[in-house]
Amino acid sequence: MQYLPNIVFAITLVASIGFFVKNIRKLIRNIKLGKDIDRSDNKAARWKNMAKIALGQYKMVRRPVSGILHVLVYVGFIIINIEVLEIIIDGLLGTHRVFQPILGDAFYGFLIGTFEILAVLVFVSVIVFWIRRNVIKLKRFLSKEMKGWPKNDGNFILYFEMVLMSLFIIMNATDISFQEINIGNPISQFIAPWFSGLSPETLHLIEQSAWWLHIIGILTFLNYLYYSKHLHILLAFPNTFYAKLQPKGQLDNLEAVTKEVQLMMDPSADPYAAPAEGEDEAPEKFGASDVTDLNWVQLLNAYTCTECGRCTSSCPANLTGKELSPRAIMMKTRDRLEEVGENIDANGGEFKDDGKQLLNDYITPEELWACTSCNACVQECPVNIDPLSIIIDMRRYLVMEQSAAPQELNMMMTNIENNGAPWQYNQMDRLNWKDEE
């Protein structure tokens, strides 16, 4: 019975990590459903982006209040969880504060004291975030896509962090030997008197309970990430590394269209010639109507979305009452991708046509055509997500596969074809403007 807690801890740890790895493998599988795209160029710029944006939170602090609070929560939560290493060793070996004799009271106290101060800063920041969401009710948290689970998810994670920080402080405050050395307890020393009337046995029980709840909470949080918008804690790093480096206004050309244009421009080319070795006989679908038509970086974008709403709050179409919300585009893409992944799991690794697709069943043409292609959403995203690329690819499908462009665009394209300009006048009149006073 002496080693029963250690065995229970080891089983809990292995089961939690195993479930996490299983979900991460599923996540990678789903992302790989996207088309291949090469984002291996200019690695120096990519590492710089990742360091500055994902690690350094550069784009977060453009909005100082939420940005600084987020930095506190991010830095605090990451640093505090360094102590998880000690907790794991203690749990497996049955030791107590195994690093204390190794590091010495002074240095160990400095570390734990730093963790305690950060824990309070994280707790206060989380309270402010909760107030902004639920009391002040900032507009960008009240959009229609933020009802139900997305709204609850945002609150659940705040409650998680409040509880974990509280348990960490209580664990230290009820640790009699730790409080007796009076080093590393700048916060918990003021909490310890709350438990002063209790017996040493009761204090030990509270400390052990807080210890167990703290580590189980962290392992639960780890596995909750897959189902939460807070998956960006992990994915922000690859997402910023593989983000587009080209200027924001630059659109990529469809290879199939480029080949057709080159064929038209080459008088010696044989349009009926057999395709070269390695080429498809028929061009692939123009644009995208479902998630498997998107590239894997776009699918990574969907999983990385933080649902913060900075994109939507900066979108001119959304601000003028249009249906479009760039945040909703990313959320719907992720929801459809999850549905496709569940379909594959349910059918032995093969996708069975479910009669659905991203276009129309999740994202409507009305949303797509409301976009002005201004790139405000791309500029504002704190983790370099590109909703516009998905919108453009789905527009391409509507135009090139379904001939379903709005009337205004059809008129413009007809004018360009006939007159060489978007306006409806004779080509002979194109230079008349120079004669006007």
Secondary structure in CASP SS format (residue, H / E / C, confidence):
PFRMAT SS
TARGET T0000
AUTHOR 0000-0000-0000
METHOD secondary structure of the structure
MODEL  1
M C 1.00
Q C 1.00
Y C 1.00
L H 1.00
P H 1.00
N H 1.00
I H 1.00
V H 1.00
F H 1.00
A H 1.00
I H 1.00
T H 1.00
L H 1.00
V H 1.00
A H 1.00
S H 1.00
I H 1.00
G H 1.00
F H 1.00
F H 1.00
V H 1.00
K H 1.00
N H 1.00
I H 1.00
R H 1.00
K H 1.00
L H 1.00
I H 1.00
R H 1.00
N H 1.00
I H 1.00
K C 1.00
L C 1.00
G C 1.00
K E 1.00
D C 1.00
I C 1.00
D C 1.00
R C 1.00
S C 1.00
D C 1.00
N C 1.00
K H 1.00
A H 1.00
A H 1.00
R H 1.00
W H 1.00
K H 1.00
N H 1.00
M H 1.00
A H 1.00
K H 1.00
I H 1.00
A H 1.00
L H 1.00
G C 1.00
Q C 1.00
Y C 1.00
K C 1.00
M H 1.00
V H 1.00
R H 1.00
R C 1.00
P H 1.00
V H 1.00
S H 1.00
G H 1.00
I H 1.00
L H 1.00
H H 1.00
V H 1.00
L H 1.00
V H 1.00
Y H 1.00
V H 1.00
G H 1.00
F H 1.00
I H 1.00
I H 1.00
I H 1.00
N C 1.00
I C 1.00
E H 1.00
V H 1.00
L H 1.00
E H 1.00
I H 1.00
I H 1.00
I H 1.00
D H 1.00
G H 1.00
L H 1.00
L H 1.00
G C 1.00
T C 1.00
H C 1.00
R C 1.00
V C 1.00
F H 1.00
Q H 1.00
P H 1.00
I H 1.00
L H 1.00
G C 1.00
D H 1.00
A H 1.00
F H 1.00
Y H 1.00
G H 1.00
F H 1.00
L H 1.00
I H 1.00
G H 1.00
T H 1.00
F H 1.00
E H 1.00
I H 1.00
L H 1.00
A H 1.00
V H 1.00
L H 1.00
V H 1.00
F H 1.00
V H 1.00
S H 1.00
V H 1.00
I H 1.00
V H 1.00
F H 1.00
W H 1.00
I H 1.00
R H 1.00
R H 1.00
N H 1.00
V C 1.00
I C 1.00
K C 1.00
L C 1.00
K H 1.00
R H 1.00
F H 1.00
L C 1.00
S C 1.00
K H 1.00
E H 1.00
M H 1.00
K C 1.00
G C 1.00
W H 1.00
P H 1.00
K H 1.00
N H 1.00
D H 1.00
G H 1.00
N H 1.00
F H 1.00
I H 1.00
L H 1.00
Y H 1.00
F H 1.00
E H 1.00
M H 1.00
V H 1.00
L H 1.00
M H 1.00
S H 1.00
L H 1.00
F H 1.00
I H 1.00
I H 1.00
M H 1.00
N H 1.00
A H 1.00
T C 1.00
D C 1.00
I H 1.00
S H 1.00
F H 1.00
Q H 1.00
E H 1.00
I H 1.00
N C 1.00
I C 1.00
G C 1.00
N C 1.00
P C 1.00
I C 1.00
S H 1.00
Q H 1.00
F H 1.00
I H 1.00
A H 1.00
P H 1.00
W H 1.00
F H 1.00
S C 1.00
G C 1.00
L C 1.00
S C 1.00
P H 1.00
E H 1.00
T H 1.00
L H 1.00
H H 1.00
L H 1.00
I H 1.00
E H 1.00
Q H 1.00
S H 1.00
A H 1.00
W H 1.00
W H 1.00
L H 1.00
H H 1.00
I H 1.00
I H 1.00
G H 1.00
I H 1.00
L H 1.00
T H 1.00
F H 1.00
L H 1.00
N H 1.00
Y H 1.00
L H 1.00
Y H 1.00
Y H 1.00
S C 1.00
K H 1.00
H H 1.00
L H 1.00
H H 1.00
I H 1.00
L H 1.00
L H 1.00
A H 1.00
F H 1.00
P H 1.00
N H 1.00
T H 1.00
F H 1.00
Y C 1.00
A C 1.00
K C 1.00
L C 1.00
Q C 1.00
P C 1.00
K C 1.00
G C 1.00
Q C 1.00
L C 1.00
D C 1.00
N C 1.00
L C 1.00
E H 1.00
A H 1.00
V H 1.00
T H 1.00
K H 1.00
E H 1.00
V H 1.00
Q H 1.00
L H 1.00
M H 1.00
M H 1.00
D C 1.00
P C 1.00
S C 1.00
A C 1.00
D C 1.00
P C 1.00
Y C 1.00
A C 1.00
A C 1.00
P C 1.00
A C 1.00
E C 1.00
G C 1.00
E C 1.00
D C 1.00
E C 1.00
A C 1.00
P C 1.00
E C 1.00
K C 1.00
F C 1.00
G C 1.00
A C 1.00
S C 1.00
D C 1.00
V H 1.00
T H 1.00
D H 1.00
L C 1.00
N E 1.00
W H 1.00
V H 1.00
Q H 1.00
L H 1.00
L H 1.00
N H 1.00
A H 1.00
Y H 1.00
T H 1.00
C C 1.00
T C 1.00
E C 1.00
C C 1.00
G C 1.00
R H 1.00
C H 1.00
T H 1.00
S H 1.00
S H 1.00
C C 1.00
P H 1.00
A H 1.00
N H 1.00
L H 1.00
T C 1.00
G C 1.00
K C 1.00
E C 1.00
L C 1.00
S C 1.00
P H 1.00
R H 1.00
A H 1.00
I H 1.00
M H 1.00
M H 1.00
K H 1.00
T H 1.00
R H 1.00
D H 1.00
R H 1.00
L H 1.00
E H 1.00
E H 1.00
V H 1.00
G H 1.00
E H 1.00
N H 1.00
I H 1.00
D H 1.00
A H 1.00
N C 1.00
G C 1.00
G C 1.00
E C 1.00
F C 1.00
K C 1.00
D C 1.00
D C 1.00
G C 1.00
K C 1.00
Q C 1.00
L H 1.00
L H 1.00
N H 1.00
D H 1.00
Y C 1.00
I E 1.00
T C 1.00
P H 1.00
E H 1.00
E H 1.00
L H 1.00
W H 1.00
A H 1.00
C C 1.00
T C 1.00
S C 1.00
C C 1.00
N C 1.00
A H 1.00
C H 1.00
V H 1.00
Q H 1.00
E H 1.00
C C 1.00
P C 1.00
V C 1.00
N C 1.00
I C 1.00
D C 1.00
P H 1.00
L H 1.00
S H 1.00
I H 1.00
I H 1.00
I H 1.00
D H 1.00
M H 1.00
R H 1.00
R H 1.00
Y H 1.00
L H 1.00
V H 1.00
M H 1.00
E C 1.00
Q C 1.00
S C 1.00
A C 1.00
A C 1.00
P C 1.00
Q H 1.00
E H 1.00
L H 1.00
N H 1.00
M H 1.00
M H 1.00
M H 1.00
T H 1.00
N H 1.00
I H 1.00
E H 1.00
N H 1.00
N H 1.00
G C 1.00
A C 1.00
P C 1.00
W C 1.00
Q C 1.00
Y C 1.00
N C 1.00
Q H 1.00
M H 1.00
D H 1.00
R C 1.00
L C 1.00
N H 1.00
W H 1.00
K H 1.00
D H 1.00
E C 1.00
E C 1.00
END
